[in-house]
């Protein structure tokens, strides 16, 4: 006996798959009224997920009219194509009112062959999931696509040496984030002189002061072995330096935001609430990768899964602003849908009006991270997300 799911196609992509995460079905039929606007991108992504990831059969069925009788007729029409012993389950979460009314009419006629189910897409679903969604699957269901993670550099947050590397750099620069931002954004020197392997070229006294402060910190924390800071012209300077042998992930040291992203991702990975934790995730906005350098892509600082819900994190090595709030809210909605959780992490304290705006707009704000240890940030994650789970 096969169990066939009758589902009304929803605008929200994740609503269309909630039943599969908790219930067991052999095939799904997605019904839609003629008044519903077409959405080929959603439908193609949904079909790929159901048929390729879940290995289920699926089909779409257009209801001929916007009436309950037409919906009921559609149910009977589809049922006539199956065996007498097959069972049919009508999914009643959301959907068009006519679909629910017709579902009740069908149940009264076919009690032995028809039942109802209700699976809300939420972290707190009472039953254990049969299938755990990945972040990439959710992004694909939104009609988008993950391009790469950390510029293709393999990152293992369970590696003890890498963990030590993150914490050592975080300890060195967290209190001088403005200097670190300035240092990491300076132009790289093409060919440093031996024995140096890295360099920066810049102009201005403030850059010189920031560079000196940073490299002194890096030397103290056994990250930089040696450095040389020379004047190359009127108000122009060249900094050359070499890392110690303990430096294994140069990406961590060459971008200003990377250390905060990786520190946050490490805390998320270790706090016990999340899975699929990744940093520096590049995503394509329409899921069509052409190779054209003008195609729309975004980089999400940190992504992770909280139960079945995607979490999109923006890390700012400065004070939070309302623009940062809007930015992560839009990114989370576009790439994760309405169930996505947007998070803004900042190293400094925000103004009260900004914190209030974040709360009103459903953005989780975690601030003053520069003053937190790894243990404290993990505790913050647990406290904030335990409240979200209810």
N, C-alpha and C positions, 0 to 999 in steps of 0.2 A: 504494500500500500504506500503510495506517495503522499506527501504532505505539501500542498500547494498554497503559497501565500498570496493573498490578494492585498495589494498595497496601492494607496493613492499617491501618485507622484508629487513630491513636495518641492517647493522652491529651494529649501535648505537641503544641501546635498547629504548631510549626515543623518537627517531624519529618514532618508530613504534606505538606510542600511541598519538602523537601530535594531530591528527585529533579528537580523542575522547574527548580531553580536551575542545574543542571549538565547535565541530559540533555534530549533533545528528544522530546516525545511529543505525540500528537494528542488523546488522551482519557485520562481516569483513572477507574478503578472502585475505590471504597473499600469493602472488605469488613469485616464485623464479625460477631463471634459473638453469639448470643442472650444470653450471660451478661454482655456489655459494658453498662455503664450508659449511658443516653441523655444526650446533651449538645447540645441544640438550639442553644445560643449558639455553641459551637465549630463545629458543622456549618454554620450559616448564614454565619458569618464566612468559613469555608473555601470555601464555594460562591461567595460574592461575589468572593473573591480569584481563584479558578481561572477562573471564567467571565468576570468583568468585567476583571480586570487582565491575565490571560494569554490570554483568548479561547479557552479550551479547553472541550471537553465534559467533563462529570463526572456520576457517579451513585453512589449507595450501594447495596450489596447485602448483605442480611442472610443469613448462613449459617444453615441451619435447625437444626443441632445442633452441640454441642461435640465433634465428632469429626473426625479427619483425612479420613475418607471423605466427610463432609458438605462439608468445605472443597473437596476435589477435585471433588465433584459440582457445587459452586457455580462453580468455574473453568470446567468443561465447559459448564455451563448458559449462562454469560455468553458464552463463545467461540462457541457455536452461533448467536448473534445477529449475528455479524460475517461478513465475506467470507473465503473460504478463503485468500486471499493476505495477509490482515492478520497483523501480528506482535504478540506479547504478551510484555511484560516484567514479571517478578515482582520487586518491590522487597523485598530481604531484610534491610534494616537494622532491627533491633528487631522489633516485631510479636509476635503470639502464636506460641507454639511450634507449634501445630497448623497455622498458616498456612505456616510454613517447611517443615514436614514434607510438607504437601500440595503445596507448590511444587516440592519435589524429585521427588515422584511424577509431577507434571505434566511436568516437564522430561524425565524418562526416557521418557515416552509421546510427547511432541510436540517432539522436539529441533529440528526444522526451523522450527517456528512459535513456540517459546518460548525466552526467555533470562532470565538473572538480572541484576540491577543492585544496587549498594550505594552509597548516597550518605549519608554521615554528615553531620549538620548541624554544621559547624565552620568556624572561620576558616581552618584549614590544609588545606582540601580541595585535593588535588594539581592539579586541573584548574581552568581559568579559568571563572568563572560565566557562564552565558548571561543571567542576570537578577540585578540587584542590588536587594535589598530596601531599602525606605526605612523609617525609624523609624515613620512613620504606619501603614504596612502591617503592621508587626509588632504595634503597639498594637491595630490593628483585628482581627488574627488572634487576639488574646487576648480578644476580646469587649469591648474598651474603645474609646475614641475621643479623639483630640486635639481640644481645644476651641479654644485659641488659643496663640500664641507671643508673649512679651513684651507682653502686654496688647494685641495687635494692632498694635503699633508696628513698622514694617519695620526690620529690622536687617541690615546688610551688613558682614560681618567682613572683606571685601576692600577696603572703603573706607578709604583712607589717613587721611583726616581723622578718621573715627570711631576708627580704631586709635590715633591720637595722643591723642584725647580719653580713651579708656580708660586708657592708660598714664599720662597726666598725673594723672588722679584717683587711680589706684592708687598712684602715687608720693607723692601728698599725704597719703593716709589709711592706708596699709598698716601704718604703725608705731604708729598710735593707733586701732586697730580698736575698742576699747571706747568711745572717745569718738564714733567714727563711728556705731556701733550706737545709741548714746544719741541723737545728733543726728538721725539719719534717722527715728527712731521717735517724735519729738516731734509734737504736734498742729500741723497746718498753720494758719496765720493766714488767715482768709477774705478780708479786703480790706486788703492792705498799703498804706501811704501812698506817694504819689508821692515820689521817682522809683523806689521799690522795687517789685519785682514778685513777691517771695516772702517768706514769713515763718513764724516758729514762735512758739508761745506755750507757756510752761512755768513751773514753780515749782521752787524749791530751788537751793541754792548749787552743788551738784555739776553740775546741768544747765547752769547759767550758765557754770561753768568749762569744761565740755566744749564748749559752743557757741562760746565765745570761742576756744578752742584750734583748733576745726575751721575756723571762718570765717577766722581768721588764716592758716591753712594754705592755704585755698582762694584767698584774696587773693594770697598769695605765689606760688601756682602759676597765677595769671591765670585762675582759674575764676570767682571772685566779683569784681565790679567795685568794689562798695562795700557797707557794711552799717552798721546802727545797732542797738545793744543798749540798751533802756530798761527801767527798772523801772516796772511798771504797778500795783503794789499791794504788800501785805505779802508779801515773799518770792516775788513773781510778776514775770515778765519777758516782754518781747516782743522778738523778734529779727526785723529786716527786712533784706532783702538783694536785690541784683540781680546776675544772672550777666553775664559778659562776652559779647560777640558770638560767641566761639568755642564756646559751649555750644549744641549742636544737639540732644542727646538727653537731655531733662530726666529721663526715667525712670532714667537712670544715677545721678542725684544725689539722688533722693528716697526710695530704699529702701536700707536698710543693706547687704543682701546682694548687691545688683545689681552693684556694682563687682567683687566677687570672682567672681561668676558669669560676668560678661562677660570678665574677665581670663582665667579658666580656659578659657572657650569660645574666646577668641582664640588661646590657646596650642594648644588642640586643633586648631583650624582650620588653624594654620600649621605644625604639626609634621610633617605629611605622612603620618600614619597613619590619619586619620579622614575621614569624609565626613558630610554631613547634620548639621553641628554647629549646635545651637541652644540658646538659654538661655531660662529662665523659661517652660517648657512646661506649660500647664495641660491636664490630662487628666481625662476622665470615667470613673469606676470601672466602670460597667456598659455603657457605650456607648450608653445611651439618654438623650438630652438632652431634657428636658421643660421647662426654663426654671424649674423649681421651685428656689428658693434653698437648699432643704435637700438637694438631690441631692449625692451624694458625689463630690467632685473633689479632686485633689491637684495641687500644682505641683512639677515636677521642675526643679531648678536648671539642669542642663545635660544634654542628650542628644546622642549621636552614634553613628555606625555604625562598628564595627571589623570590616572585612570584611563578613560577613553577620550578625554578632552585635551586638545593641543594647547600648549603654553608658548607664547611668543614674548621674548624678553629683549628690551632695549637697554643697553648699558651706557651710561653717560658719566664720563670722568669729570663731572662738573655739577653745578646745581640744576635741578629739574626745572623745566619751563613748560608753559602750556603748549608750545609748539611740539615739544618732545612727547607730550601726552597724546596729542592728535596723531602724530606720526605712528606711534606703536599701535594705537587703536585702529587706524586705517589698515596697517599692515596685517594685524591679527585677523581682522574681519575678512580681508581679501584672500589671505592664504589659508585661513582656518575656519571661516564661517562664523555664525553667530554664537557657537558654543566655545569658541576660542577664548582663552584667558590672556589679556594683554598685561604685561608687567614692565614697569619702568624702574630700573635700579640706578641710583645716582650716588656719587661719593660724598656729596655735600648736602646740607640741610636745605630744603626748599622753602619758599615763602608760604605762609599759611594759605593764601588764596590759591596757590598752585596745588597744594595738597588737597584742598577741598574740591577743586575742579576734577582732580584725578578720581576722587571717591565718587563724585556725582556721575562721572562718565564710565565707571566700572573698570578703571585701570588700577591695578595693584601697584602702589608706590612703596618701594623699599629704599629709604634714603640714609645718608650718613654712613655709607658702607666703609668709607675710609677709616672709620673708627672701630670697625668690627673685626674680630678674629674669624677664622673659618668656622669654629664651633658656634660663635654667635650668629653668623649668617645662616648656618644650617638650622639653628633654633628659630630664627626669624621665618624661614621658609615653612617650617613645621607649624608654627603658630598661625601664620597668615592663611595657609592652604587648608589647615584643619577647620578654620572658620568658614572658608568657602565651601567645604564639603558638607557643612552643617552638622 
